[in-house]
Structures are given as C-alpha cells and as structure tokens.
C-alpha cells in the first residue's frame, strides 16, 4: 500500500495554474526526490500533500494511519520571539521530554535542547527542524529544500543524516532538492517536475531522459541549454498550455 | 474600596494591562503593530455609531474594530503593500469617525475622552466590562495558545500539525477587537496600540520562553498603569498618556539591560 497517493492533482493560485495533472505515489521505505526549475510547483506539491493548499482538481490520499513529518523550506524565527529548542519541539503540545531528546539525537544535535532558536546556525536549525519532523515517528518524511543556505559539507552531512534516519526508522522520504549530484546518488527514484511530471524513474533513467536534459543540460553549458520539449513522451497535456519552448527561446 | 475613583482607575488600568499582555506578544511576534493601530483607530467610528444609535459604546466599538480587522485580513495580499493598506484604512477610519461624531446633534460628547481615554471617570459598570473583557481575552488566547504559537512560527508547520492558521488568525482578530473596546476608556483609541506593543517589547530582553514573555509583559503593563496613575495624580498630567510614558521608560531601561548583557 502506498503511503501517499497523488492523483491527477491540479493546483491554482487565483488564475495561475502551478500544477496540472500530477500523479505520483510514495511506497514505504523509498527515497523519492523531486527536481525541477524555480517556479515548477515543487513546493506547492508538498504543501498540497500536507494539506496547506487545496487541490483545484484531483486528490491527495494518505494511507490508513500514515504519519507524515514535514521539514519546511526555510523558517524565519523572529528575533522578538524567545523560544528554546525543546519548547519549539513540544508545540503544539503533548510531547514527552524523552521523545524530544530521542528526536534530537536522531537528527544529530543531542545537546541543543536548551538553546534559543534564534541563536542557532543554519545547519543546526535545519537539524532541529528535522528533529521536529521526526518526533511523531513518521512513516513519511517530507523535506522541502532542507539544505538551502548550507555549504557543501553541511548539506552532504545533512543528507547522510537523512539516510541514517531512514535506515534506523525505515521511514520513506519525499524531498525536493536542487543539488543534482546528491539527488542522483541518494535517491531510489527521481521525479522531474515542471508544472507537470516531465519524467520519472531511477536516477539513471531520469538523467538520460531528454526532458531532464532539456531542463538541466547535459553537463557542459547546461545553463544555456534550450528546452526543446519532446512531445512524444506520453504524459497527458490536457488543457494546460505548454509554454516551455516559448519561455526558453 | 471601589468608591475611590483612584482605586477604580488603577483596577481598570490593570485589567487592560492583563488583557493586552499575551495579545501584545502576538502582535509583536507577528509584526502586527500597525494592524493593532488600524483596529484601534477604527474604534472612533464605533463610538460615533454607538452614540447615533444610542447603544452601548462597548458593543459599537467592538463591532467596528472587528469589522476593520476582518477587512484588513481579507484585503491583505491583494495588490497593496500591507503598510500602505493599513495606512489608508487606519487613517480613513479615524477621519470618518471624527466627521461622523460631528453629525451627531443634541449630544455633546467629549471627543478627547475617546481619543486619549478618561480613566479617572471609570464607573463600577465600566470596571465590570473591562474585567469581563480582559478575562475573555485571556481565556481565548490561553485556550488557543499552543496552536497560535505554532502558526506564528510557521503556517506550513501548523498545517502539518493539523492546525488551521486562518482560524487562529481569526481568534487573534477577535481578541484584538475585544481589547480595543475594553481599553478605549482607559487609554483612548490613539494609545491602545502602545499598551499592546510597549510592555511586550520591554519584556522581550527579560524572557527566554514565550510564556515568560507574556507574563513579564503583564507585570510591566500593570506596573506602568499603577505608576502612571500615581504620576498623573502627583504632577497633574493626563492619566492615559502618563501610563504610556511609564511603559516607554520601562522599555528604555529593559533595552539598556539587554545591551549590557551578552545575547541570549
């Protein structure tokens, strides 16, 4: 049984369609990564899965009793709000101190429970957010560009942490990442998103897909690569306008 | 004891300080200072309407304040920057209120009393309304405390925990309207926002937890009310502004403590 199943999901903000006809599912224990250019609807997809945006069409279904832990893209803690890490992890209530300590240890920051949230470094903060997501002992971990603002070493060690969390707890991971080298080495499955699902499969399959190359280049001069969209890869174009070619040229 | 006007004034001031403390913290954390201002300024329109239809000032101001707060919530994020929107709404509400008051014939009202408060004229009935309103605000904010705090930290985290941030925003809006209606007699519409923000801001350097900050804000607000009233009596100064002056001095002192201490 899939942990979460997204079927024919479309999301609109006002008149602007950010996602159209997206379908995907996540199976227990796998690491699935969503890649895609800015504005391709990656964050909207995760927000739809946690229920923060209402689908315009289609639906999101969670498996029975599936618990989801969510690590947001970035979280600005206002300097005016005094709060310790342990108090933050207790919100919105009913978490035992032992569970907090265990989650902090799993996230690799066992000594931070008494620290003020606004005093943490970027790497520490992301780990505290990870700890928060782990507290409910989730079956599925959702990460939205969790390593944004971290240097290469910081993000590499963050992803190692994720991997070890998966090994310890067996939870599945659905994450958004911009770091393609990480994605390609750490994921079981990659979904390439650009308003719709362009292509998906194992990292090797996606890396050689023309749609992926069109979006991210083939390695050399990738940034300049024009998006020559191939219309024969069999996803449903439905009623949304296809404007990649236009935008790229 | 309640026969003494100074005692009644002090109790009224303390009531407002207690209601304003936890709410003021959220106003500071969520950067809603101008939002509080706009809601308070709209209350003068409520005063005019209450007098015109001869209904309770408390009900009239609360209704208009609530309407104002809801209007701002609905209009926000529709093409205008928040501070522009609030600037337009706050000052137009104040201006329309002042004009509306001038239309009311036959009733001579002391406008100054509503703009700057008239704490020394607080009656037993007013006291009951103030403490009733304060209790309601504290109960409301206390009841939703964890959910409010979570959605203040991050709306998506709130969603992930099964909390609807929009509903929590509504709770705050309601509490704000009640506080405005309650505080109008004590500090007046122009200084209500000061009672929300200054004690909370003064409490910040002294606190390590959100709850601690709310309690410290309550203590500072109470201290300001009592000391301000005493100062107004001794120096024969207007009571509402004197209370705010004391709060401002406490804020100054607490900021200086902060700069002498290592950050925490």
Interface residues (C-beta under 8 A of the other chain):
Chain A: X47 X50 X51 X52 X68 X69 X70 X72 X75 X77 X78 X80 X81 X82 X83 X84 X87 X88 X91 X92 X93 X116 X119 X132
Chain B: X28 X29 X31 X146 X147 X149 X150 X152 X153 X154 X155 X156 X157 X158 X159 X160 X161 X163 X201 X204 X207 X208 X209 X210 X212 X213 X263 X264
